[in-house]
């Protein structure tokens, strides 16, 4: 069933069996020094052991942000248990996991589809990221007064209306235990080739019982965040974020989590996550079965009591109400005339029973395998007593159909930073709302910050008040005034989205081999749709001195380079991002020169080779191996003249992933202090650390990426002119590109050295198309 030994608890074991067992003398934080500095009453209540394992990051116990040993193993065990590609521990709750999940896939200006009744952590995420939420209406249960899931049809319709969306987020299951048809939604979303994110705060147990809704990972979602502290045995704030597939980069998730999470994570929480995973993996099926049996019994008994109701599977409709988690027990005393708020107070004050939440109609009991037959019996007894002793009150009003979602004027980030003014509700019509107004039931915003306040919205709020229904969210508890954003105080964040413009240059003379000149025709043959998106620049073939073996075809290289340079310069000047596809790497002489004519950009050269030879050092005389040196002002004047004096400075250049450097290139690097991170260095320190090092080296705002397909291992990209053993795999290249687009404003990109004659089974051309699609997605 599992690949790994789920009996292991690497974090808890090293804390208990190594750190504590060794009686370590603590000259490290926290300052209570294993409990010696704790206030006496608190210490006596807690006992000694929690303080013994309350440590900080050091090698013995590993670190959360860059795990190498025990925490790394614990994360591998979690991924194995849940069927994920990678798992991440979150110590600031599922709110932090949801924020990391969203911020890993969207950036400022991107659209993300989210339910209208989403958790506040999603609102926080779109504020932090600057993304634009596109709201989807959940299915409304009029009888029970709650919102259920988003129907697959709703997701499909919203995506048709917003085909430029970058991601979709779904709740699975809802707080009340109702789940949508998640497998169908996965298919709908993946048809648009974007990630599906799942707020699975209430579903860390789903995978371990066939009687529960399908889990996000089982359904094929790209990521989910789970509250292991809510439903299973972790301590409060302990949650897990899971990812799978290729649409979300694990490196990106780690970067965002490092940004959001404390640098001093609680090892008590981490140990509890470790042990909770062990428990659910090894005992979950039996424990959850007992939990379901108790919950079903509780629901059955409640429904026998006069005046009370607890809904179950009968609410399902096969759409947004596709399946049900019976461990969530919702209780209504509406027939007795009691609101959920009133019922909660009675249960707490008279019977010492604290429920999870109350709404206008219901209270919610979260049952888990931590409950007992005795605790279940206590609830049943209380319900029977209330039914027998409490008099029937006035009927509770039914809620009204909600108005349509109002016009969004500002994205949440803009409204968050805009200055607010308080106005009376009647005087606020036409202004932008600076607050939420929530209608209970069904617990959905009538209006969100950034949306236009209409007369319909204000009339609806007044109707709710007059009917005695609950209105929440406003700073004014009397629901008389609302904070608004007047137009002169509205902040608008303009996000410039650079449009790609693809150039194809079928040129081979810089490499002096046959093949690269057919690269663009090869792309068109395999992917005919590219004919409408790639502008082809026909190479110039000039008269050459064929005996000049130190500068092969230099006249044609420079003539073609001038044409490419001029076209790239025009595109950059017009605000485009040129994507130049070759052809051999000598084309970059033109593309980079064109960029430098307009931008003070740096260059990252992702290549197996250095391309830092000159006519004096080149063993072949092929100019594609001299390009980077020429761009830096070294080599034959015919080559350097193209830059018109705007040469690359060494501190703005980074050679990344080189694994075949000529002696002349090595001398050039030493003499000119060229920045290099070799492929061997990347393997030793890891790709993520190498990308961070690259970021430290290249202190530039704008960056040109010059990518040679031979930087990839030939087994993943055989279609190149000069293959070198070893190299990156495709996933690593996409991770590199993703990181660079995150770190810098990318002015332009080269995609070079596609050679159809050496390709096998279309592997390289498919990868080139994948990169083109990736760049278009950016």
Residue pairs with C-beta under 8 A, 6 or more apart in sequence:
2 80
2 81
2 281
3 80
4 76
4 77
4 80
6 77
6 80
6 81
6 277
6 278
6 281
6 282
7 278
7 282
8 73
8 77
8 278
9 74
9 271
9 274
9 275
9 278
10 69
10 70
10 71
10 73
10 74
10 77
10 274
11 61
11 62
11 70
11 71
11 74
11 267
11 270
11 271
11 273
11 274
12 271
12 274
12 275
13 70
14 60
14 61
14 62
14 70
15 53
15 55
15 61
15 267
15 271
16 53
18 60
19 53
19 55
19 60
19 61
20 52
20 53
24 60
26 33
26 34
26 55
28 55
28 56
28 58
29 56
29 264
30 54
30 55
30 56
31 37
32 38
32 51
32 54
34 51
34 52
34 54
35 43
35 48
35 50
35 51
35 52
38 46
38 51
43 51
50 268
53 267
53 268
53 271
54 266
54 267
54 268
55 61
55 267
56 264
56 267
57 63
57 64
57 263
57 264
57 265
61 70
61 267
62 68
62 69
62 70
62 71
62 72
63 71
64 71
64 89
64 91
64 261
64 265
64 270
65 254
65 257
65 258
65 261
65 263
67 75
71 89
71 270
74 89
74 270
74 273
74 274
74 277
75 86
75 87
75 88
75 89
76 87
77 274
77 277
77 278
77 281
78 84
78 87
78 89
78 240
78 242
78 273
78 277
79 85
79 86
79 87
79 242
81 277
81 280
81 281
82 207
82 215
82 217
82 240
82 242
83 207
83 217
83 218
83 244
84 217
84 242
84 243
84 244
85 242
85 243
85 244
85 245
85 250
86 242
86 243
86 244
86 250
86 253
87 240
87 241
87 242
87 243
88 97
88 100
88 240
88 241
88 242
88 243
88 253
88 254
88 257
89 238
89 239
89 240
89 265
89 270
89 273
90 96
90 97
90 100
90 225
90 238
90 239
90 240
90 241
90 257
90 261
91 237
91 238
91 261
91 262
91 265
91 266
91 269
91 270
92 237
92 260
92 261
92 262
93 227
93 229
93 236
93 237
93 238
93 239
94 121
94 199
94 201
94 225
94 226
94 227
94 230
94 239
95 119
95 120
95 121
95 124
96 121
96 239
96 257
96 260
96 261
97 225
97 226
97 239
97 240
97 241
98 119
98 121
98 122
98 125
98 199
98 201
98 225
99 121
99 124
99 125
99 128
99 256
99 260
100 225
100 241
100 253
100 256
100 257
100 260
101 125
101 197
101 223
101 224
101 225
101 241
101 253
102 112
102 122
102 125
102 126
102 129
102 131
102 167
102 169
102 197
103 125
103 128
103 129
103 256
103 259
103 260
104 223
104 248
104 249
104 252
104 253
104 256
105 112
105 166
105 167
105 195
105 197
105 223
105 247
105 248
106 112
106 126
106 129
106 131
106 166
106 167
107 129
107 130
107 131
107 742
108 129
108 130
108 131
108 413
108 493
108 495
109 130
109 131
109 132
109 495
109 497
110 129
110 131
110 132
110 165
110 166
110 167
111 131
111 132
111 133
111 134
111 162
111 164
111 165
111 166
112 126
112 131
112 132
112 133
112 134
112 165
112 166
112 167
112 168
112 169
113 133
113 134
113 135
113 136
113 155
113 158
113 159
113 162
113 165
113 167
113 168
113 169
114 122
114 126
114 133
114 134
114 135
114 136
114 168
114 169
115 135
115 136
115 138
115 147
115 149
115 150
115 169
115 170
115 171
116 135
116 136
116 137
116 138
116 147
116 405
116 444
116 445
117 138
117 147
117 171
117 442
117 443
117 444
117 445
118 169
118 171
118 199
119 171
119 199
119 201
121 199
122 133
122 169
122 199
123 133
123 412
123 448
125 131
126 132
126 133
126 411
126 412
126 413
127 412
127 413
127 416
128 413
129 413
130 411
130 413
130 493
130 495
131 166
131 411
131 413
132 408
132 411
133 411
133 412
134 158
134 162
134 165
135 405
135 448
136 150
136 154
136 155
136 158
137 150
137 154
137 405
138 147
138 148
138 149
138 150
138 174
138 320
138 444
139 147
139 148
139 149
139 150
139 151
139 317
139 319
139 320
139 321
140 146
140 147
140 148
140 402
140 442
140 444
141 147
141 148
141 315
141 321
141 442
142 398
142 399
144 311
144 315
144 330
144 332
144 361
144 362
145 359
145 360
145 361
145 362
145 399
145 441
145 442
146 174
146 176
146 330
146 359
146 361
146 362
146 441
146 442
146 443
147 174
147 442
147 443
147 444
148 174
148 176
148 178
148 180
148 315
148 320
148 321
149 170
149 171
149 172
149 173
149 174
149 178
149 179
149 180
149 320
149 321
149 322
150 170
150 171
150 180
150 185
150 320
151 180
151 181
151 319
151 320
152 180
152 181
152 184
152 185
152 188
152 319
153 319
154 320
155 168
155 170
155 185
155 188
155 189
156 188
158 165
159 165
159 168
159 188
159 189
159 192
163 192
165 192
165 194
166 194
167 194
167 195
167 196
167 197
168 185
168 189
168 194
168 195
168 196
168 197
169 196
169 197
169 198
169 199
170 180
170 182
170 185
170 196
170 197
170 198
170 199
170 221
171 198
171 199
172 179
172 180
172 182
172 198
172 199
172 200
172 203
172 213
172 216
172 219
172 221
172 224
173 179
173 202
173 203
173 206
173 213
173 323
173 324
173 325
173 328
174 202
175 202
175 328
175 357
175 364
176 328
176 330
176 364
177 202
177 324
177 325
177 326
177 327
177 328
177 330
178 315
178 316
178 320
178 321
178 323
178 324
178 325
179 203
179 213
179 214
179 322
179 323
179 324
179 325
180 319
180 320
180 321
180 322
181 318
181 319
181 320
181 322
182 198
182 213
182 214
182 216
182 219
182 221
182 322
183 214
183 219
183 220
185 196
185 219
186 196
186 219
186 220
186 221
187 220
189 195
189 196
190 196
190 220
193 247
193 773
193 777
194 247
195 222
195 223
195 245
195 247
195 248
196 220
196 221
196 222
196 223
197 221
197 222
197 223
197 224
198 216
198 221
198 223
198 224
198 225
199 224
199 225
200 206
200 215
200 216
200 224
200 225
200 226
201 225
201 226
201 227
201 230
201 239
202 227
202 230
202 231
202 325
202 328
203 212
203 213
203 215
203 216
203 224
203 226
203 231
203 325
204 226
204 227
204 228
204 230
204 231
204 232
204 240
204 280
205 212
205 231
205 232
205 280
205 284
205 288
205 327
205 368
206 212
206 213
206 214
206 215
206 218
206 325
207 215
207 217
207 218
208 280
208 284
208 285
208 288
209 284
209 285
209 288
209 289
209 292
211 289
211 292
211 326
212 288
212 292
212 323
212 325
212 327
213 322
213 323
213 324
213 325
214 323
215 224
216 223
216 224
216 242
217 224
217 242
217 244
220 244
220 245
221 244
222 243
222 244
222 245
222 247
222 248
223 241
223 242
223 243
223 244
223 248
223 253
224 241
224 242
225 239
225 240
225 241
225 242
226 239
226 240
226 241
226 242
227 239
228 234
228 238
228 239
228 240
228 273
228 276
228 277
229 235
229 236
229 237
229 238
229 239
229 272
230 366
231 327
231 366
231 368
232 276
232 279
232 280
232 284
232 368
232 369
233 272
233 275
233 276
233 279
233 280
233 370
234 269
234 272
234 273
234 275
234 276
235 268
235 269
235 272
237 266
237 269
238 269
238 270
238 272
238 273
238 276
240 273
240 277
241 253
241 257
243 250
243 253
246 731
246 734
249 734
249 735
249 738
251 687
251 688
251 691
251 735
251 738
251 739
252 735
252 738
252 739
252 742
254 688
255 688
255 739
255 742
279 287
280 287
287 369
288 327
288 369
290 369
291 327
291 367
291 368
291 369
291 371
292 326
292 327
294 367
294 371
294 373
294 376
295 326
295 327
295 328
295 329
295 367
296 312
296 326
297 376
298 310
298 329
298 365
298 367
298 376
298 379
298 380
299 310
299 312
299 326
299 329
301 380
301 383
302 308
302 309
302 310
302 329
302 331
302 379
302 380
302 383
303 309
303 310
305 383
305 384
305 387
306 335
306 387
307 333
307 335
307 336
307 387
307 392
308 331
308 332
308 333
308 335
308 336
308 383
308 386
308 387
309 331
309 332
309 334
309 335
310 329
310 330
310 331
310 332
311 330
311 332
312 324
312 326
313 324
313 326
315 321
315 324
316 322
316 323
316 324
327 366
327 367
327 368
328 364
328 365
328 366
328 367
329 364
329 365
329 367
330 362
330 363
330 364
330 365
331 343
331 362
331 363
331 364
331 365
331 383
332 340
332 361
332 362
332 363
333 340
333 342
333 343
333 386
334 361
334 396
336 386
336 387
336 390
336 392
336 393
337 392
337 393
337 394
337 395
337 396
338 346
338 390
338 393
338 396
339 358
339 360
339 361
339 396
340 358
340 359
340 360
340 361
340 362
340 363
341 358
341 359
341 360
341 470
343 358
343 363
343 386
344 355
344 358
344 363
346 386
346 390
347 353
347 354
347 355
347 363
347 382
348 354
348 355
350 382
351 378
351 381
351 382
351 385
353 378
353 379
353 382
355 363
355 364
355 365
356 363
356 364
356 365
356 366
357 363
357 364
358 364
359 440
359 441
359 443
359 470
360 396
360 399
360 440
360 441
360 469
360 470
361 396
361 441
365 379
367 376
397 467
397 468
397 469
399 439
399 441
399 442
399 464
399 469
400 460
400 463
400 464
400 467
400 469
402 439
402 442
402 444
402 446
402 460
403 446
403 454
403 456
403 457
403 460
405 451
406 447
406 451
406 452
406 453
406 454
406 457
407 451
407 452
407 454
408 448
408 450
408 451
408 452
409 432
409 450
409 451
409 452
409 490
410 418
410 432
410 449
410 450
410 485
410 490
410 491
410 492
411 450
411 493
412 448
412 449
412 450
413 493
414 450
414 490
414 491
414 492
414 493
415 432
415 433
415 434
415 449
415 450
415 485
415 490
415 491
416 449
417 491
418 432
418 434
418 485
418 489
418 490
418 491
419 485
419 489
420 434
420 435
420 483
420 484
420 485
420 489
421 434
421 483
421 484
421 485
421 486
421 489
422 475
422 476
422 481
422 482
422 483
422 484
423 431
423 481
423 482
423 483
423 484
424 480
424 481
425 458
425 461
425 462
425 479
425 480
425 481
425 482
426 458
428 453
428 458
428 482
428 484
429 453
429 454
429 455
429 458
430 452
430 453
431 452
431 453
431 484
431 485
431 486
432 450
432 451
432 452
432 453
432 484
432 485
432 486
432 487
432 490
433 447
433 448
433 449
433 450
433 451
433 452
433 453
433 482
433 483
433 484
433 485
434 449
434 482
434 483
434 484
434 485
435 449
435 473
435 474
435 475
435 482
435 483
436 445
436 447
436 448
436 449
436 473
436 474
437 445
437 446
437 447
437 457
437 461
437 471
437 472
437 473
437 474
437 482
438 444
438 445
438 446
438 471
438 472
438 473
439 445
439 446
439 460
439 464
439 469
439 470
439 471
440 469
440 470
440 471
440 472
441 469
441 470
445 473
446 457
446 460
446 461
447 453
447 457
450 485
453 482
453 484
461 471
461 479
464 470
464 471
465 471
465 479
471 479
474 481
474 482
474 483
475 481
475 483
476 482
496 575
498 575
498 576
498 577
498 745
498 746
499 575
499 576
499 577
500 576
500 577
500 578
500 579
500 775
500 776
500 778
501 535
501 571
501 576
501 577
501 578
501 579
502 530
502 533
502 534
502 535
502 578
502 579
502 580
502 581
502 772
503 534
503 535
503 536
503 537
503 564
503 567
503 568
503 571
503 578
503 579
503 580
503 581
503 591
504 519
504 520
504 523
504 534
504 535
504 536
504 537
504 581
504 582
504 583
505 520
505 536
505 537
505 539
505 560
505 564
505 580
505 581
505 582
505 583
505 587
505 590
506 516
506 517
506 518
506 519
506 520
506 521
506 536
506 538
506 539
506 582
506 583
507 516
507 517
507 539
507 560
507 582
507 583
507 584
507 586
507 587
508 514
508 515
508 516
508 517
508 583
508 584
509 539
509 541
509 552
509 553
509 556
509 557
509 560
509 584
509 586
509 623
510 553
510 557
510 584
510 585
510 586
510 587
510 622
510 623
510 624
510 627
511 584
511 585
511 586
511 622
511 624
511 721
511 722
511 753
512 552
512 553
512 620
512 621
512 622
513 584
513 721
513 755
514 757
515 721
515 755
515 756
515 757
515 758
516 582
516 583
516 584
516 721
516 753
516 754
516 755
517 539
517 583
518 756
518 757
519 581
519 582
519 583
519 754
519 755
519 756
520 534
520 536
520 581
520 583
521 756
522 754
522 756
522 759
522 765
523 530
523 534
523 581
523 754
523 765
523 768
523 769
524 530
524 531
524 534
526 762
526 765
526 766
526 769
527 765
527 769
530 769
530 772
534 581
535 567
537 560
537 563
537 564
537 567
539 556
539 560
539 583
540 556
540 559
540 560
540 563
541 556
542 555
542 556
542 559
543 555
544 552
544 553
544 554
544 555
544 556
548 554
548 621
549 621
550 615
550 616
550 618
550 621
551 615
551 621
551 623
551 636
551 638
552 620
552 621
552 622
552 623
553 623
554 623
554 636
554 638
554 639
555 638
557 586
557 589
557 623
557 639
558 589
558 638
558 639
558 641
558 642
560 587
560 590
561 586
561 587
561 589
561 590
561 593
561 642
562 590
562 642
563 590
564 580
564 587
564 589
564 590
564 591
564 594
565 589
565 590
565 591
565 593
565 594
565 597
565 642
566 594
567 578
567 594
568 578
568 580
568 590
568 591
568 593
568 594
568 595
568 748
569 594
569 595
569 597
569 598
571 577
571 578
571 594
572 578
572 594
572 595
572 597
572 598
572 599
572 747
572 748
573 598
577 746
577 747
577 748
577 749
578 591
578 594
578 595
578 748
578 749
579 748
579 749
579 751
579 772
579 775
580 587
580 588
580 590
580 591
580 748
580 749
580 750
580 751
580 752
581 750
581 751
581 752
581 754
581 768
581 772
582 588
582 750
582 751
582 752
582 753
582 754
583 752
583 753
583 754
584 624
584 721
584 752
584 753
585 607
585 611
585 624
585 625
585 627
585 706
585 708
585 750
585 752
585 753
586 623
586 624
586 627
587 750
587 752
588 627
588 628
588 631
588 706
588 750
588 752
589 623
589 627
589 630
589 631
589 639
589 642
590 642
591 704
591 706
591 748
591 750
592 603
592 631
592 648
592 704
592 706
592 748
592 750
593 631
593 642
593 643
593 644
593 646
595 601
595 704
595 747
595 748
596 631
596 643
596 646
596 647
596 648
597 644
597 646
599 702
599 747
600 700
600 702
601 652
601 700
601 702
601 703
601 704
601 747
601 748
602 648
602 652
602 653
602 654
602 698
602 700
602 702
602 703
602 704
602 744
603 628
603 631
603 648
603 652
603 653
603 654
603 703
603 704
603 705
603 706
604 653
604 654
604 656
604 694
604 698
604 703
604 704
604 705
604 706
604 740
605 611
605 628
605 653
605 654
605 655
605 656
605 706
605 708
606 656
606 657
606 705
606 706
606 707
606 708
606 711
606 733
606 736
607 655
607 656
607 657
607 658
607 706
607 707
607 708
607 710
607 711
608 657
608 658
608 659
608 660
608 679
608 708
608 710
608 711
608 722
608 724
608 727
609 625
609 658
609 660
609 661
609 662
609 665
609 708
609 710
609 722
609 724
610 625
610 628
610 655
610 658
610 661
610 662
610 665
610 666
610 668
610 669
610 676
611 624
611 625
611 626
611 627
611 628
611 629
611 665
612 626
612 628
612 629
612 655
612 661
612 664
612 665
612 668
612 669
612 674
613 619
613 625
613 626
613 629
613 662
613 664
613 665
613 668
614 626
614 629
614 630
614 634
614 635
614 636
614 664
614 668
615 621
615 626
615 635
615 636
616 664
617 662
617 663
617 664
617 665
617 667
617 668
618 625
618 626
618 662
618 664
619 662
619 664
623 639
624 753
625 662
626 635
626 636
626 639
627 639
628 648
628 653
628 655
628 706
629 635
629 668
630 636
630 639
630 640
630 642
630 643
631 643
631 647
631 648
632 647
632 648
632 649
632 650
632 653
632 672
632 674
633 640
633 643
633 647
633 648
634 640
634 668
634 672
640 647
650 672
650 673
650 674
650 675
651 673
651 675
651 699
652 698
652 700
653 674
653 675
654 675
654 676
654 677
654 694
654 697
654 698
655 669
655 674
655 675
655 676
655 677
656 677
656 682
656 690
656 694
656 736
657 677
657 678
657 679
657 682
657 711
657 727
657 728
658 676
658 678
658 679
659 678
659 679
659 680
659 724
659 726
659 727
660 724
661 669
661 678
668 674
669 676
675 697
675 698
677 690
677 693
677 694
677 697
679 726
679 727
679 728
681 690
682 690
685 693
687 732
687 735
687 736
691 735
691 736
691 739
691 740
691 743
695 739
695 743
698 744
700 744
701 744
701 745
702 744
702 745
702 746
702 747
703 740
703 743
703 744
703 745
703 746
703 747
704 746
704 747
704 748
704 749
704 750
705 737
705 740
705 746
705 748
705 749
705 750
706 749
706 750
706 752
707 733
707 737
707 749
707 750
707 751
707 752
707 771
708 720
708 752
708 753
709 717
709 719
709 720
709 751
709 752
709 753
709 754
709 764
709 767
709 768
710 717
710 720
710 721
710 722
710 723
710 724
710 727
710 753
711 727
711 728
711 733
712 727
712 728
712 729
712 730
712 733
712 767
713 725
713 726
713 727
713 728
713 729
714 720
714 723
714 724
714 725
714 727
716 727
716 728
716 729
716 730
716 763
716 767
717 730
717 763
717 764
717 767
718 758
718 759
718 760
718 763
718 764
719 754
719 755
719 756
719 757
719 758
719 759
719 760
719 763
719 764
719 765
720 753
720 754
720 755
720 758
720 764
721 753
721 755
721 758
722 753
723 758
728 736
730 767
730 770
733 771
734 770
734 771
734 774
737 771
737 774
737 775
740 746
741 778
746 778
749 775
751 768
751 771
751 772
754 764
754 765
754 768
755 764
756 765
759 765
